[in-house]
Amino acid sequence: MSNRLTARRYAKALLQIGDKQGNVAQLQQELDTVASAVAANADLARLVASPLVLPTKKAQVFETILAAAKVSETLRHFFRVVAEAGRLNLLPDLRRTFADLVEERAGIVEAKVASAQPLTDAQAKALIASLGSRTGKTIRLSWHQDATLLGGVKVQVGSTVLDASLQGQLHQLKTQLLSA
């Protein structure tokens, strides 16, 4: 099973626990804090990634660190389970997946937009409105520049890709001409 799928299972379990306790936002904030602390500390990052350290030892060390950081008992117990299962290396994926699940539940989806030139505010607002009406959800744009598109935009929402780029249109025209 891939790391992303495994992280998704753990993130779903944490979300269910947060729902029962009514503290999803607190758990998300604490998870972000822990993941940021691990990413910022080279020793912690090595501990999390190391296959040489026994999972039980990782769990003990992590428990001590989390207790000192005054992390909730719920998240400490969650990390104990994750560490003992030898899955602490999934922390970055777990953090990202948990945030995605919380946003998904709130009706927020990310639209990954690529364009040859930066979008103006008016273009971004129009794109958000258009995608929002198509999906029925709140759209959060993440944009990156891709000079290979030549012009236009390429948008990915979930597994759906909308290609309105000049490169895509040229490729489509080439395919039509070769098949004729």
PyMOL commands that set and color helices and strands:
alter all, ss='L'
color gray80, all
select helices_A, chain A and resi 3-21+24-40+42-49+55-68+73-84+88-105+121-135+147-149+166-179
alter helices_A, ss='H'
color red, helices_A
select strands_A, chain A and resi 108-115+138-145+152-157+160-165
alter strands_A, ss='S'
color yellow, strands_A
deselect
rebuild
show_as cartoon
